[in-house]
Every structure is written in structure tokens, then in C-alpha cells.
Amino acid sequence: MPELPEVEVTRLSFADRIAGARVTGVRVGKPLRWPLGCVPASLVGRRVRGVRRRGKYLLVDLDEGLLLWHLGMSGSLRFSHDRTPPQTHDHFDLDTNQGLLRLNDPRRFGAVVYASHEGSQEAIKLLGHLGVEPLNGHFDLAGFHAGLRKRHSAVKQVLLAGELVVGVGNIYASEALFLAGIRPTVRADRISRPRADKLRLAIIDVLSRAVSKGGSTLRDFSNAEGQQGYFQLEAHVYDRAGQPCRACGTPVRRIQQGQRSTYYCVTCQKP
């Protein structure tokens, strides 16, 4: 599933090129996770003001309203002047005078939703529950530690939930917990303030490095220019079960948490 780094990399790959574009056509293919919420033809003629990100959502701001894009489990975007006919898994096209933005989503868990403004019911339903953005300078220790103290689940599950801090997906949660020296099974409310700060800084570090590496390509992720990411190649523990820890040599362990694989080092990460 594309996580925060992959979504941010996607945004960076086309945001400047689509800014200022005029919508010339909209094509809706097979139904996605949620309906568009407006008549497609009503978007024709509107201008693209810019592209933002909130958690794993891309917000394409128009001169009237905005489009919220979610890549789901397997979605990807392409923005180019290639207007060849859509293929089987191409389910949404936003055509502009500066290029075609196309959503390809084999599993159709993604979505494109129109909202009249960010405070509308449609936007709040999708964005209102999201936690703090970790990379915009507002991810502070006080709020993070206070949030951990209120949660009794395993810390990795708290990170994945996205209600405390957004964008820490499975690979990035395992990596951040390793850098912070915290075992993923530790209850969130038992993490001290100093350890919470280590985890906060590790989250920022891991996500920032992932963006700089183009995200992680575990199956078929690529940005809007078709380029893959390489962060997974430098992972300390993720997907390295049985291999020696890069720090101490202890074999990396793999467990299941909430039907997701978790990787950690029993020596470097303390309970």
C-alpha cells in the first residue's frame, strides 16, 4: 500500500507541472471505493491551483472546490502528454491542457472524491480523523507523548492507526521503532517521555529519508513519472527475517501484529 513517503513522492513528481492547468475532460471508469460526488462534466473548465498532501491523500485544489485522491492498496498516478486509450485498470482520467492525470488501480480500493471545500462534510469524513503531519514542523514531543499515554495497545499498532501521527505505514513503523530502540510489542502508554522523543525523531528521520529515496517499491509502486523508489534497499529490519541485524548481528525476528508482519531485533530493541 502506498504510504506517506510514496504519496509525497507522487505529489512532488507532478505538482509543479499541473499547477495552473485548465481541466479539459474527465473520464470515470469502473467504480472505485467511493463515488466521485459530482457530475464529471462539471469539472471541465476549472483551473488547478496546486496539489497538497494530507496523510495519504492528495488534495488537488481547483478554483472551485478540490479533488481528494487516495491510491488505496495498489493505485498509482501518471501525469504525461500520453493520451493513449485507457487500459483495464485505468479507472479515472483528469485531462488538462498541460497533461493527463490518470489513476491506475488494479484492486480498485482507491478513490477520487470531489469536495466543495476542505471544511465540507465530504472532506471532513475522509480527513477529520487524521493525526499530526510528521514532516511539517508541527510534530511536537508534548502532544505525541500525551497521545501515547492515552493508548493501551502495542506501540506499532498505535502508529499504524494514524490517529496520533499520520503516514507511519508498516515498513516505516518497523524501521522507526528499530532506530528508537523500542520493541514493537511495548504498550504505548508505558513509553517514557525520553523514549517517546527518540521515537518521534526516528519517525521524522525515516520518513524524510524515504521521501529522498523515492519511497519504497515493494511490488509495483512508481511515481507520476513512472520512477520506482529505493528506500527498502537500506531497511535495517523490514523484510529481513532471519538475516543478521545490521547493528549487532542478532538474527532479525518476524511476528504477526494485527495481520501485518513486524520485524525487529531482540537485542537492539528493548521491551
Residue pairs with C-beta under 8 A, 6 or more apart in sequence:
1 71
1 72
1 73
1 74
1 169
1 170
2 10
2 56
2 71
2 75
2 76
2 215
2 221
3 56
3 167
3 168
3 169
3 170
3 171
3 172
3 215
3 216
4 53
4 55
4 56
4 134
4 135
4 166
4 167
4 168
4 169
4 172
4 207
5 167
5 172
5 207
5 210
5 211
5 215
5 216
5 229
5 231
6 71
6 215
6 216
6 221
6 223
6 229
7 53
7 55
7 56
7 57
7 58
7 71
7 167
8 53
8 135
8 211
8 215
9 211
9 214
9 215
9 223
9 229
10 58
10 71
10 76
10 77
10 223
10 224
11 51
11 52
11 53
11 58
12 211
12 223
13 79
13 223
13 224
13 225
13 227
14 51
14 77
14 79
14 99
14 101
14 223
14 224
14 225
15 50
15 51
17 79
17 98
17 99
18 48
18 51
18 60
18 79
18 96
18 98
18 99
18 101
19 48
19 49
19 50
19 51
20 47
20 48
20 49
20 98
21 47
21 48
21 96
21 97
21 98
21 99
22 45
22 46
22 47
22 48
22 96
22 97
23 43
23 44
23 45
23 46
23 47
23 48
23 62
23 94
23 95
23 96
24 44
24 95
24 96
24 97
25 44
25 93
25 95
26 40
26 41
26 43
26 44
26 93
26 94
26 95
27 40
27 86
27 92
27 93
27 95
28 36
28 40
28 91
28 92
29 86
29 90
29 91
29 92
30 91
30 108
31 108
32 72
32 91
32 92
32 103
32 105
32 108
32 109
32 110
32 111
32 112
33 70
33 72
33 108
33 109
33 110
33 111
34 111
34 113
35 113
36 112
36 113
36 114
37 113
37 114
37 115
37 122
38 65
38 114
43 62
43 67
43 94
43 114
46 62
46 63
46 64
46 65
47 62
47 63
48 60
48 61
48 62
48 96
49 61
49 62
49 63
50 60
50 61
51 58
51 59
51 60
51 61
52 58
52 59
52 61
53 59
54 127
54 130
54 133
54 166
55 127
55 130
55 131
55 133
55 162
55 166
55 167
56 70
56 71
56 166
56 167
57 68
57 69
57 70
57 126
57 127
58 68
58 69
58 70
58 77
59 66
59 67
59 68
59 69
59 118
60 66
60 67
60 68
60 69
60 94
64 116
65 114
65 115
65 116
65 117
66 114
66 115
66 117
66 118
66 123
67 94
67 112
67 113
67 114
67 115
68 111
68 112
68 113
68 114
68 115
68 122
68 123
68 126
68 127
69 77
69 103
69 110
69 111
69 112
70 110
70 111
70 112
70 113
70 126
71 77
71 103
71 105
71 110
72 105
72 107
72 108
72 109
72 110
72 111
73 107
73 109
73 110
74 105
74 106
74 107
74 109
74 110
74 219
74 220
75 103
75 104
75 105
75 107
75 109
75 110
76 103
76 104
76 105
76 220
76 221
76 222
76 223
76 224
77 101
77 102
77 103
77 104
77 223
77 224
78 100
78 101
78 102
78 104
78 224
78 225
78 226
79 99
79 100
79 101
79 102
79 224
79 225
80 99
80 100
80 225
81 99
81 100
82 100
83 95
83 100
86 93
86 102
87 104
89 104
89 105
89 106
90 102
90 103
90 104
91 103
91 104
91 105
91 108
91 110
92 102
92 103
92 112
93 100
93 101
93 102
93 103
94 100
94 101
94 102
94 112
95 101
101 224
103 110
103 112
113 122
113 126
114 122
115 122
115 123
116 122
117 123
118 127
129 162
129 163
130 162
130 163
130 166
131 147
131 162
131 163
131 164
131 165
131 166
132 138
132 139
132 143
132 144
132 164
132 165
132 166
133 139
133 166
133 167
134 165
134 166
134 167
134 168
134 203
134 204
134 207
135 167
135 204
135 207
135 208
135 211
139 165
139 200
139 203
139 204
141 193
141 196
141 197
141 200
144 164
144 165
144 196
144 199
144 200
145 191
145 193
145 196
145 197
147 164
147 165
148 155
148 158
148 164
148 188
148 189
148 191
148 196
149 188
149 189
150 189
151 158
151 164
151 188
151 189
152 187
152 188
152 189
153 187
153 188
154 184
154 185
154 186
154 187
154 188
154 257
155 177
155 182
155 184
155 185
155 186
155 187
155 188
155 191
155 199
156 173
156 174
156 177
156 184
156 185
156 257
156 262
157 257
157 258
158 164
158 188
159 165
159 168
159 173
159 176
159 177
159 203
160 168
160 169
160 170
160 173
160 258
160 260
162 168
165 203
167 207
168 176
168 203
168 207
170 238
170 260
170 261
170 262
171 216
171 218
171 231
171 232
171 235
171 238
171 239
172 203
172 206
172 207
172 210
173 184
173 262
174 184
174 235
174 237
174 238
174 262
174 263
174 264
175 202
175 206
175 235
175 236
175 237
175 238
176 199
176 202
176 203
176 205
176 206
177 183
177 184
177 199
177 202
177 264
177 269
178 236
178 237
178 264
178 265
178 268
178 269
179 198
179 202
179 205
179 206
179 236
180 195
180 198
180 199
180 201
180 202
181 195
181 198
181 268
181 269
181 270
182 191
182 195
182 198
182 199
182 269
182 270
183 264
183 266
183 269
183 270
183 271
184 255
184 257
184 262
184 264
184 269
185 255
185 257
185 271
186 271
191 199
209 231
209 234
210 216
210 229
210 231
213 229
213 230
213 231
213 234
214 223
214 227
214 228
214 229
214 230
214 231
215 221
215 223
215 229
215 231
216 229
216 230
216 231
216 232
217 228
217 229
217 230
217 232
218 232
218 239
221 228
221 229
222 228
222 229
223 229
232 238
232 239
236 245
236 246
236 247
236 265
237 245
237 252
237 263
237 264
237 265
238 263
239 261
239 263
240 252
240 263
241 251
241 252
241 253
241 254
241 263
242 251
242 252
242 254
243 251
243 252
244 250
244 251
244 252
245 251
245 252
245 265
245 267
245 268
247 265
247 268
248 265
248 267
248 268
250 265
250 266
250 267
250 268
252 263
252 264
252 265
253 263
253 264
253 265
253 266
254 261
254 262
254 263
255 261
255 262
255 264
256 262
